[in-house]
Amino acid sequence: MLYYIFNLLQDSGIPGIRLIDYITFRSGASFVLALFIALVFGRKIIDRLRRMQVGEIVRDLGIQGENSKKGTPTMGGIIIIISILIPCLLLGNLSNVYMILMIIATIWLGILGFLDDYLKLKRHNKDGMKGKFKIVGQLGLGLIVGLTMWFSPDIVVRQNMEVKTGDTTETVVTYKPENVKSPETTIPFVKNNNFNYQWLTKWCGPHAVTAGWIVFVLITILAVMATSNGANLTDGVDGLCAGCSAIIGVALLIMAYLGGHVIYASYLNILYIPESSELVVFMAAFIGALIGFLWYNANPAQVFMGDTGSLTIGGIIAVFAILTRKELLLPILCGIFFVEDLSVMAQVTYYKYTRKRYGTPRRIFKCTPLHHHFQKSASDCTDALLRRPFNPVPEQKLVVRFWIVGILLAAITFVTLKIR
């Protein structure tokens, strides 16, 4: 709302009134405001959750210190959601389609996660919303985002190309003069860093364009589901999911700023996405909200984000990457989330296979999701194929090490854009 008020006062002569036109100013203000809301109002929300006896239900996994977390207020994702939405509504351009989609994604998955947490608390166990309903909710968001990107005339790209200068062999990156509707994205290790989903559907002949967009929508759905569930599984240790997500958010913010600025985009030789720089304002609020939440979520946690937070965080990251045409970089950038996903799938598959084949079930990891593997003692899991480390890793050390891996993956993601 402030964005529109300041625009109405552009000719008033008030000093500094034109700062609202600068993405950097609004992004900085968005970050500070989100951090302030999370820090100040977060305490009030935690106290309110405690009075309502909204306590975490802890499943006994045989991990030292886990039972001490029982009763800690959950649904703290409300803090994150409020801290994101208020700065965006105040400082964002609400006529920008990218900002609209990010707000929709935040509210959509926030409601989905809230319902899951509510059912857990109502039933007094960890069995909340059935998995199929979560999938339907995530699938619905993926369809909304994918179809909007397909049909909205405001979502376009400017394709990059290399041209030689004069008679020399030196090349410079420039952009085609017109904006186009195209299911193109950024891919690492490839010259020009472009990949068009229509290349996969050339065999469809005259329907290749439509088929290419259908593939894009399917990839969008898959990215939303995988990243949202990955963040949900990662949220099992104090500060782990919030810290890793903040690191990912910083990387995505930089990519959005570069991709929305024609000069910086040409340096990286990536697609230029007109009007997408508005996403920087959103991501700045996202990072500020997570850092503010970490103030209360760091070990020992005073509040847990619950599915209200984790499902929303993962969905935001996925939708943001899709809008900036970086969804194919997610397996690297969100490597921790996807490894957590894969560890659970591998464990369940191997457990069922060995039970059917040998009559005695066996496990690959000591415990899943993967971060719990490092918290268990090898002496308690003699049937696990992977028993190292033999002694449990202290929770604080485990979280910091995962953060370091997250920083490394973010750096590698940027490096891949320059390796061709």
C-alpha positions as CSV (number, residue, x, y, z in Angstrom):
1,M,0.0,0.0,0.0
2,L,2.9,2.4,0.8
3,Y,4.2,1.8,-2.7
4,Y,1.1,3.3,-4.2
5,I,0.9,6.2,-1.7
6,F,4.5,7.1,-2.4
7,N,3.8,7.0,-6.1
8,L,0.9,9.4,-5.7
9,L,3.2,11.8,-3.9
10,Q,6.0,11.7,-6.6
11,D,5.4,15.3,-7.6
12,S,5.0,16.6,-4.1
13,G,8.6,17.6,-3.7
14,I,9.0,15.6,-0.4
15,P,12.7,14.7,-0.1
16,G,13.4,11.0,-0.7
17,I,9.9,10.2,-2.0
18,R,11.3,8.8,-5.2
19,L,13.3,6.2,-3.4
20,I,10.3,3.9,-3.6
21,D,11.1,3.5,-7.3
22,Y,14.3,1.7,-6.6
23,I,14.2,-2.1,-6.1
24,T,17.2,-2.0,-3.8
25,F,15.5,0.5,-1.5
26,R,12.2,-1.4,-1.3
27,S,14.1,-4.7,-0.9
28,G,16.2,-3.4,2.0
29,A,13.1,-1.9,3.7
30,S,11.2,-5.2,3.1
31,F,14.0,-7.2,4.8
32,V,14.2,-4.8,7.8
33,L,10.4,-4.8,8.2
34,A,10.1,-8.6,8.0
35,L,12.9,-9.0,10.5
36,F,11.4,-6.5,12.9
37,I,7.9,-8.1,12.7
38,A,9.4,-11.6,13.3
39,L,11.4,-10.4,16.3
40,V,8.8,-8.2,18.0
41,F,5.5,-9.9,17.2
42,G,7.1,-13.4,17.2
43,R,7.4,-13.3,20.9
44,K,3.7,-12.4,21.3
45,I,2.7,-15.2,18.9
46,I,4.8,-17.7,20.8
47,D,3.2,-16.7,24.1
48,R,-0.2,-17.0,22.5
49,L,0.5,-20.5,21.2
50,R,1.8,-21.5,24.6
51,R,-1.4,-20.3,26.3
52,M,-3.5,-22.2,23.7
53,Q,-1.4,-25.3,24.6
54,V,-0.4,-25.7,20.9
55,G,2.5,-28.1,21.8
56,E,4.7,-30.2,19.5
57,I,3.9,-34.0,19.5
58,V,7.3,-35.8,19.5
59,R,7.6,-39.3,18.1
60,D,10.1,-41.5,20.1
61,L,13.0,-42.2,17.8
62,G,15.5,-43.0,20.5
63,I,17.4,-39.8,20.0
64,Q,19.0,-38.2,23.0
65,G,17.3,-35.0,24.1
66,E,14.3,-35.5,21.8
67,N,11.7,-36.0,24.5
68,S,12.7,-32.6,26.1
69,K,11.1,-30.9,23.1
70,K,7.7,-32.3,23.8
71,G,5.2,-29.5,24.4
72,T,7.3,-26.8,22.7
73,P,4.8,-24.5,20.8
74,T,4.4,-25.4,17.2
75,M,2.7,-23.7,14.3
76,G,5.4,-21.1,14.4
77,G,5.2,-20.9,10.7
78,I,2.5,-18.3,11.3
79,I,5.3,-15.9,12.4
80,I,7.1,-16.5,9.0
81,I,4.0,-16.1,6.9
82,I,2.9,-12.8,8.6
83,S,6.4,-11.4,8.4
84,I,6.5,-12.1,4.7
85,L,3.1,-10.9,3.7
86,I,3.0,-7.6,5.6
87,P,6.2,-6.1,4.0
88,C,5.1,-7.4,0.5
89,L,1.6,-5.8,0.9
90,L,3.1,-2.5,2.1
91,L,6.1,-2.2,-0.2
92,G,5.4,-4.5,-3.2
93,N,3.8,-3.6,-6.5
94,L,0.6,-5.6,-6.2
95,S,-0.2,-5.2,-9.9
96,N,2.9,-7.2,-10.8
97,V,2.0,-10.8,-11.8
98,Y,5.2,-12.2,-10.2
99,M,4.4,-10.7,-6.8
100,I,0.8,-11.8,-7.0
101,L,1.8,-15.4,-7.7
102,M,4.3,-15.4,-4.8
103,I,1.6,-14.1,-2.4
104,I,-0.9,-16.7,-3.6
105,A,1.8,-19.5,-3.1
106,T,2.5,-18.3,0.5
107,I,-1.2,-18.2,1.5
108,W,-2.1,-21.4,-0.3
109,L,0.6,-23.6,1.3
110,G,0.2,-21.7,4.6
111,I,-3.4,-22.9,4.8
112,L,-2.4,-26.4,3.7
113,G,0.3,-26.6,6.4
114,F,-2.0,-25.1,9.0
115,L,-4.7,-27.7,8.4
116,D,-2.1,-30.4,8.7
117,D,-0.8,-29.1,12.1
118,Y,-4.4,-28.6,13.3
119,L,-5.3,-32.2,12.6
120,K,-2.2,-33.4,14.4
121,L,-3.0,-31.4,17.5
122,K,-6.7,-32.4,17.4
123,R,-5.8,-36.1,17.1
124,H,-2.9,-35.9,19.6
125,N,-0.5,-37.7,17.3
126,K,1.8,-37.1,14.3
127,D,-0.7,-38.4,11.8
128,G,-2.1,-35.1,10.4
129,M,-3.6,-34.6,6.9
130,K,-3.4,-37.7,4.7
131,G,-0.6,-37.7,2.2
132,K,-2.9,-37.7,-0.8
133,F,-4.6,-34.5,0.3
134,K,-1.2,-32.8,0.7
135,I,-0.3,-33.9,-2.8
136,V,-3.6,-32.6,-4.2
137,G,-2.9,-29.2,-2.5
138,Q,0.6,-29.0,-3.9
139,L,-0.5,-30.2,-7.3
140,G,-3.2,-27.5,-7.3
141,L,-0.6,-24.8,-6.6
142,G,1.7,-26.2,-9.3
143,L,-1.2,-26.0,-11.8
144,I,-2.0,-22.4,-10.9
145,V,1.6,-21.3,-11.3
146,G,2.3,-23.3,-14.4
147,L,-0.9,-22.3,-16.3
148,T,-0.5,-18.7,-15.3
149,M,3.0,-18.6,-16.7
150,W,1.7,-20.3,-19.9
151,F,-1.3,-18.0,-20.5
152,S,-0.4,-14.7,-18.9
153,P,0.7,-12.0,-21.4
154,D,2.8,-10.4,-18.7
155,I,5.1,-13.3,-18.2
156,V,7.6,-13.2,-21.0
157,V,11.4,-13.5,-21.5
158,R,14.0,-11.8,-23.6
159,Q,16.2,-14.4,-25.2
160,N,20.0,-14.0,-25.0
161,M,22.4,-14.6,-27.8
162,E,26.1,-14.3,-28.5
163,V,27.3,-12.1,-31.4
164,K,30.8,-11.5,-32.7
165,T,32.2,-8.0,-32.7
166,G,33.8,-6.8,-35.9
167,D,36.3,-9.1,-37.5
168,T,37.6,-10.4,-34.2
169,T,36.7,-13.7,-32.5
170,E,35.5,-11.8,-29.4
171,T,31.8,-12.3,-28.6
172,V,29.4,-10.3,-26.6
173,V,26.0,-11.2,-25.1
174,T,23.0,-9.3,-26.4
175,Y,19.3,-9.8,-26.4
176,K,16.7,-10.2,-29.1
177,P,14.6,-7.0,-29.4
178,E,11.2,-8.5,-28.7
179,N,9.8,-10.2,-25.6
180,V,8.5,-13.8,-26.3
181,K,6.2,-16.3,-24.6
182,S,8.4,-19.4,-24.3
183,P,8.8,-22.3,-21.9
184,E,12.6,-21.6,-21.7
185,T,14.6,-22.0,-18.6
186,T,18.2,-21.8,-17.3
187,I,20.3,-25.0,-17.3
188,P,23.9,-25.4,-16.1
189,F,26.8,-26.7,-18.1
190,V,25.3,-25.7,-21.4
191,K,26.4,-22.9,-23.8
192,N,24.1,-19.9,-23.5
193,N,22.6,-21.6,-20.4
194,N,19.2,-22.0,-22.1
195,F,16.9,-25.0,-22.4
196,N,13.5,-24.9,-24.1
197,Y,11.0,-27.6,-23.2
198,Q,9.7,-27.5,-26.7
199,W,12.9,-29.3,-27.8
200,L,11.6,-32.4,-26.0
201,T,8.3,-32.3,-28.0
202,K,9.5,-31.7,-31.6
203,W,8.0,-35.0,-32.5
204,C,4.6,-33.6,-31.9
205,G,4.8,-31.6,-35.1
206,P,2.4,-28.7,-35.2
207,H,1.5,-29.3,-31.5
208,A,5.1,-29.0,-30.3
209,V,4.6,-25.6,-28.7
210,T,1.5,-26.7,-26.7
211,A,3.2,-30.0,-25.7
212,G,6.3,-28.0,-24.6
213,W,4.2,-25.9,-22.3
214,I,2.5,-29.0,-20.9
215,V,5.9,-30.4,-20.1
216,F,6.8,-27.1,-18.4
217,V,3.6,-27.3,-16.3
218,L,4.4,-30.9,-15.2
219,I,7.9,-29.9,-14.2
220,T,6.4,-27.0,-12.2
221,I,4.1,-29.4,-10.3
222,L,7.0,-31.8,-9.7
223,A,9.3,-29.0,-8.4
224,V,6.6,-27.7,-6.0
225,M,5.9,-31.1,-4.6
226,A,9.5,-32.2,-4.3
227,T,10.8,-29.0,-2.7
228,S,7.8,-28.5,-0.4
229,N,8.0,-32.1,0.9
230,G,11.8,-31.8,1.2
231,A,11.6,-28.7,3.4
232,N,9.0,-30.5,5.4
233,L,11.3,-33.5,6.1
234,T,14.2,-31.2,6.8
235,D,12.3,-29.5,9.6
236,G,13.3,-32.0,12.3
237,V,16.1,-30.3,14.2
238,D,16.2,-26.8,15.8
239,G,17.1,-24.2,13.2
240,L,17.9,-26.6,10.4
241,C,15.2,-25.9,7.9
242,A,15.0,-22.2,8.6
243,G,18.8,-21.7,8.3
244,C,19.2,-23.8,5.1
245,S,16.2,-22.0,3.6
246,A,17.6,-18.6,4.4
247,I,20.8,-19.5,2.6
248,I,18.8,-20.7,-0.4
249,G,16.8,-17.5,-0.3
250,V,20.0,-15.3,-0.5
251,A,21.1,-17.3,-3.6
252,L,17.6,-16.9,-5.3
253,L,17.5,-13.2,-4.4
254,I,20.8,-12.6,-6.2
255,M,19.6,-14.7,-9.2
256,A,16.3,-12.8,-9.4
257,Y,18.2,-9.4,-9.3
258,L,20.6,-10.5,-12.0
259,G,17.9,-12.0,-14.2
260,G,15.7,-8.9,-13.9
261,H,18.5,-6.5,-14.9
262,V,19.5,-6.6,-18.5
263,I,23.2,-5.7,-18.0
264,Y,23.8,-8.2,-15.2
265,A,21.9,-10.9,-17.0
266,S,24.1,-10.5,-20.1
267,Y,27.2,-10.9,-17.9
268,L,25.9,-14.3,-16.8
269,N,24.5,-15.0,-20.3
270,I,21.1,-15.9,-18.9
271,L,17.6,-15.1,-19.9
272,Y,16.4,-11.6,-19.2
273,I,13.0,-11.6,-17.5
274,P,11.3,-8.2,-17.7
275,E,9.5,-7.0,-14.6
276,S,10.8,-10.0,-12.6
277,S,12.9,-7.7,-10.4
278,E,9.8,-7.2,-8.2
279,L,10.5,-10.7,-6.9
280,V,13.6,-9.3,-5.1
281,V,11.3,-7.4,-2.7
282,F,9.5,-10.6,-1.9
283,M,12.6,-12.7,-1.3
284,A,14.1,-10.0,0.9
285,A,11.0,-10.3,3.1
286,F,11.4,-14.1,3.0
287,I,15.0,-13.9,4.2
288,G,14.2,-11.4,6.9
289,A,11.3,-13.5,8.2
290,L,13.5,-16.6,8.4
291,I,16.3,-14.9,10.2
292,G,13.9,-13.3,12.7
293,F,12.3,-16.8,13.2
294,L,15.7,-18.3,13.9
295,W,16.0,-16.0,16.9
296,Y,13.4,-18.2,18.6
297,N,14.0,-21.4,16.7
298,A,17.8,-21.8,17.3
299,N,18.7,-24.6,19.8
300,P,17.1,-24.9,22.2
301,A,14.0,-23.9,20.2
302,Q,11.3,-21.8,21.8
303,V,9.0,-22.6,18.9
304,F,8.8,-24.9,16.0
305,M,7.6,-23.9,12.5
306,G,5.4,-27.0,12.1
307,D,4.0,-27.9,8.7
308,T,2.5,-24.4,8.6
309,G,6.1,-23.1,8.0
310,S,7.9,-26.0,6.4
311,L,5.4,-26.7,3.6
312,T,5.2,-23.0,2.9
313,I,8.9,-22.4,2.8
314,G,9.5,-25.2,0.4
315,G,6.7,-24.1,-1.9
316,I,7.9,-20.5,-1.9
317,I,11.4,-21.6,-2.9
318,A,10.1,-23.8,-5.7
319,V,7.6,-21.2,-7.1
320,F,10.3,-18.5,-6.9
321,A,12.8,-20.6,-8.8
322,I,10.2,-21.4,-11.4
323,L,9.2,-17.8,-11.9
324,T,12.9,-16.8,-12.4
325,R,13.4,-19.8,-14.7
326,K,15.9,-21.5,-12.4
327,E,13.8,-24.6,-11.5
328,L,16.4,-27.0,-13.1
329,L,19.0,-25.6,-10.7
330,L,16.9,-26.7,-7.7
331,P,18.5,-30.2,-7.4
332,I,21.8,-28.5,-6.7
333,L,20.7,-25.4,-4.8
334,C,18.2,-27.4,-2.6
335,G,20.5,-30.4,-2.5
336,I,19.9,-30.9,1.3
337,F,16.1,-30.9,0.8
338,F,16.3,-33.5,-2.0
339,V,18.8,-35.7,-0.2
340,E,16.3,-35.7,2.8
341,D,13.6,-36.7,0.3
342,L,15.6,-39.5,-1.3
343,S,16.8,-40.9,2.1
344,V,13.2,-41.5,3.2
345,M,12.2,-43.0,-0.2
346,A,15.3,-45.3,-0.2
347,Q,14.8,-46.4,3.4
348,V,11.2,-47.3,2.9
349,T,11.8,-49.1,-0.4
350,Y,14.7,-51.1,1.0
351,Y,12.8,-51.9,4.2
352,K,9.9,-53.3,2.3
353,Y,12.1,-55.2,-0.2
354,T,14.2,-57.0,2.5
355,R,11.1,-57.8,4.5
356,K,9.5,-59.5,1.5
357,R,12.7,-61.2,0.3
358,Y,14.4,-62.2,3.5
359,G,11.5,-62.1,6.0
360,T,13.6,-59.8,8.2
361,P,13.5,-56.1,7.3
362,R,16.7,-54.2,7.1
363,R,17.6,-50.5,6.8
364,I,20.1,-48.4,4.8
365,F,20.3,-45.6,7.3
366,K,20.2,-45.7,11.1
367,C,17.1,-43.4,10.9
368,T,15.5,-41.1,8.4
369,P,15.1,-38.3,7.4
370,L,18.9,-38.2,6.9
371,H,19.6,-35.7,9.7
372,H,18.3,-38.2,12.2
373,H,20.9,-40.7,10.9
374,F,23.6,-38.6,12.4
375,Q,21.8,-38.3,15.7
376,K,21.6,-42.0,16.4
377,S,24.2,-44.3,17.9
378,A,25.4,-47.2,15.7
379,S,25.0,-49.6,18.7
380,D,21.2,-48.9,18.5
381,C,21.0,-49.8,14.8
382,T,22.8,-53.0,14.1
383,D,20.8,-53.8,11.0
384,A,21.6,-50.6,9.2
385,L,23.9,-50.8,6.2
386,L,25.4,-47.4,6.9
387,R,26.4,-47.1,10.5
388,R,28.9,-44.2,10.4
389,P,29.2,-42.0,12.4
390,F,29.2,-44.5,15.3
391,N,28.6,-41.9,17.9
392,P,25.7,-39.3,17.7
393,V,26.6,-35.9,16.4
394,P,25.5,-33.1,18.8
395,E,22.5,-31.2,17.5
396,Q,24.2,-27.8,17.3
397,K,27.2,-29.1,15.4
398,L,24.9,-31.1,13.0
399,V,22.9,-27.9,12.2
400,V,26.0,-25.8,11.5
401,R,27.5,-28.5,9.3
402,F,24.3,-28.7,7.3
403,W,24.3,-24.9,6.9
404,I,27.9,-25.1,5.7
405,V,26.9,-27.7,3.1
406,G,24.0,-25.4,2.1
407,I,26.4,-22.5,1.5
408,L,28.7,-24.7,-0.5
409,L,25.7,-25.9,-2.7
410,A,24.7,-22.2,-3.3
411,A,28.2,-21.4,-4.4
412,I,28.3,-24.4,-6.7
413,T,25.0,-23.3,-8.2
414,F,26.4,-20.0,-9.3
415,V,29.6,-21.6,-10.5
416,T,27.7,-24.0,-12.8
417,L,26.3,-21.0,-14.7
418,K,29.8,-20.1,-15.8
419,I,31.0,-23.6,-16.6
420,R,30.3,-24.4,-20.3
